[in-house]
């Protein structure tokens, strides 16, 4: 605020100073002025008075919030304020200053005679135009500033809504992930109690990691893949030789930022809707590529794509929405049938 106030007063004095100095230079070059101390005093006090009266107009506009009223009221009150300000300035310049200090710098005829009514009115009209221009510029600035502040508020409101939605979406992932993992362990309890104990220990570690990652807005692919690998190790206990995993993760993609638990959700779907429904199981393939600008992550599994599930599934819609919030149209998620495989693909462009 202090910087804005400093800039405002600098603009005031620079603007009025330029006008008065330029006017005096023109009159001096015409041979009608002498360079005296009174001329210097006249110039300085006129600049200060013009700046103060212009500030009074500004105070009136802000005090009564005229920029928020109807246009006719704004113009009417501002015009009256400009007339008053120009009258004050001209009274000082043409009546008070000559009376208090004299006009020894003026070389024209009849330097001792008083200004006529017509000359005074003309001088007021001239000053009125200047104050009207100043007021118009200031009001335009107010409208631009108001529009900018409203835009910032709208952006903050949108960001706040997006943040709340992201938190809700992330909150949906934890129970989704937990139920899938518990179902896997439940299947082991009667078949292999010892393995189920190992799986419960693995699940505890996995949940701790997923909760920590789930609190973040974005995570590195490297951290996400560590969680995914732990999860798949847990699932391998249940599926044994039916589940095979093929990792093709590019080294330069590991530091790319993605929404947390995103790849995890896709892998869960690959297990639930792919591997678990294929008698012989199959391979889940995870691949990532990064060309310095765009990250592409693909997860493929054997099975048939249920189009209705692809359109309405919580995990899929969650993934699409989170990408949209964080990356806009630079984040894309698609899932397609490719021969005997279902392929889910995430594409994020960072630049």
HELIX and SHEET records of a PDB file:
HELIX    1   1 UNK A    2  UNK A   29  1                                  28    
HELIX    2   2 UNK A   37  UNK A   63  1                                  27    
HELIX    3   3 UNK A   66  UNK A   68  5                                   3    
HELIX    4   4 UNK A   71  UNK A   91  1                                  21    
HELIX    5   5 UNK A   92  UNK A   96  3                                   5    
HELIX    6   6 UNK A   97  UNK A  100  1                                   4    
HELIX    7   7 UNK A  117  UNK A  191  1                                  75    
HELIX    8   8 UNK A  193  UNK A  214  1                                  22    
HELIX    9   9 UNK A  221  UNK A  239  1                                  19    
HELIX   10  10 UNK A  240  UNK A  242  5                                   3    
HELIX   11  11 UNK A  251  UNK A  253  5                                   3    
HELIX   12  12 UNK A  262  UNK A  273  1                                  12    
HELIX   13  13 UNK A  275  UNK A  277  5                                   3    
HELIX   14  14 UNK A  307  UNK A  312  1                                   6    
HELIX   15  15 UNK A  314  UNK A  327  1                                  14    
HELIX   16  16 UNK A  328  UNK A  330  5                                   3    
SHEET    1   A 2 UNK A 219  UNK A 220  0                                        
SHEET    2   A 2 UNK A 257  UNK A 258 -1                                        
SHEET    1   B 5 UNK A 243  UNK A 249  0                                        
SHEET    2   B 5 UNK A 282  UNK A 290  1                                        
SHEET    3   B 5 UNK A 294  UNK A 302 -1                                        
SHEET    4   B 5 UNK A 341  UNK A 349 -1                                        
SHEET    5   B 5 UNK A 331  UNK A 338 -1                                        
END                                                                             
